[in-house]
């Protein structure tokens, strides 16, 4: 089954979100080369990033609206 990978900024209630937090990247490692100053300046190397795994588009919409 395919899943959706989503990156976000770190936020205080992330651990209590109820969604599957797969990994926390610190400021020394970028989770993806596309997360750079041009595409995602707040998720680029030097900023902490969270990586989520969502099961489907319904869960993605719930996450966005959460």
QUIGICOR-V472333 format. One record per helix or strand of 2 or more residues. SS is the DSSP state (helix for helix, strand for strand). FROM is the first residue (numbers start at 1). LEN is the number of residues. If there is no record, write none. Layout:
# QUIGICOR-V472333
SS FROM LEN
SS FROM LEN
This chain:
# QUIGICOR-V472333
strand 4 6
helix 14 3
strand 21 5
helix 41 3
strand 49 6
helix 57 9
